């Protein structure tokens, strides 16, 4: 009986003990879960921060501390990722010429398919202030050129200094000549004969931009005027290759860019071009001055652009004598060209990324609008070209164009042509 | 002597400009960008973990030419006096060869409040000007948010134009799926309708 009572007491005591201990055990278990949960959250936070740091880059996420005794902002340059930047563009062109000129005589022109250009951009960013950029081009599948190669040093956010082989900052096409950017299977003649795209020379200058404008001011080696022709200034480009630098030129540009989609600007160039040549022991100047007013508007499916460009050449008689040009073959003392072009994306309202843009361009160019006394102007250099066609962009960087050009000259020597081209940039 | 002094002043000015002037616009830090957008607001970092269905929905909302692949999205909710004022997302994408980081701020009306270039490593002439970025302000995720719609291209910087436009569509699509303001600014009915999306939201949230 005593044993039974004792056993009952032990059982009751053990039960009481278990009952009293149970909540404590549960409490401890809950505490442990909380600790584990907090640790798990801490680890997830650490992982997501590390992921963010890897995605955005160390210079973005962790740049707010100092390095080498400099303040945090000054230290940024040490964290900026350096790197090579590659890009490129290219175009193929097929030209089918009419059998007859506009006066009915045989044109003699033969159809042509050309791997017009394939270009590689290579740049290297040393830090936030200093970078190198270049364009290396193979034209017609066999001719290689350096189209530009320069070093930029940014003095401030708004102003930088640039030196090397520079693109003359005139017109719309010379600096921005990737085929998907412009409509038309070929570049406008105004920006071929008067602004001789792609026009690049060695030089140095300043560039800058603000909220609503951009500008450039370069000093460059000038043209070699002894290579000018009655057809324009194109032959005078020295392209940076052991360029004669007896005469230097100044090129400048100012654009209003305050309205998205709109570029409205002016540009100009002046420089003597005889490059030290003399005539009868007398120095020849041969100053060329080029100006242009340009507009480019791209928005809501519209692609509209226009350029007016003119050039004046001084000492033309002496320059013609230096080159040996006579009669109607002399260099024009006054040149004028302009074009107006418009296109509209018919697929603008579709959900597709494709664009289909019929376009029309009307252009007039005369490279002998004025000639020196004793010389005559060839009516064949007074051209009117009407281009009608369509461009298809499956994505914004790739374009296929089909266009028909109606050429007319004051001498009735124009030869119409049907063109097809493929272009890309990346 | 006066000429010499003038030269010294000029060279000192050039040296000052060249070596002391900040070039802050070239790259912001994340903190600088957030301060620019929200000044003194309280910021909370959150991370959304999306499942495949949510990623697919964001991809559909973003459009056919916009990649949406990430299942882990960190974002920053700004509040003043306990009321949300906006949320910032950081989107990193390739422009030509090198990446660009942009910060997109979405307001409580689910429209773009601000787009800021945080880091741009391509040549600066391809960088989107601030004036161009302002086109995105007030935009919502619709057909007009496109280079074929209300957004004008940057002539000469086509790749940047496309990259920023796609980033904006991607962020607004993710924002719609994550719905970070769901519990804070939506009325109960709207919140119920979006409950599934809101559930996707936050596993982690930390005050900065």
Interface residues (C-beta under 8 A of the other chain):
Chain A: X41 X44 X45 X48 X49 X51 X52 X55 X56 X57 X59 X60 X61 X62 X63 X64 X73 X76 X80 X81 X83 X84 X85 X86 X87 X121 X123 X125 X128 X129 X131 X133 X152 X153 X154 X155 X156 X157 X159 X160 X175 X176 X178 X180 X181 X209 X211 X212 X257 X258 X259 X260 X261 X262 X263 X296 X298 X299 X300 X301 X345 X347 X348 X349 X351 X352 X353 X355 X395 X396 X397 X425 X426
Chain B: X17 X18 X21 X22 X23 X24 X25 X26 X27 X28 X29 X30 X31 X32 X47 X63 X64 X65 X72 X74 X90 X92 X96 X97 X98 X99 X101 X118 X119 X121 X122 X123 X124 X129 X130 X131 X132 X134 X135 X143 X147 X148 X149 X150 X151 X152 X153 X154 X155 X156 X158 X159 X161 X162 X203 X204 X206
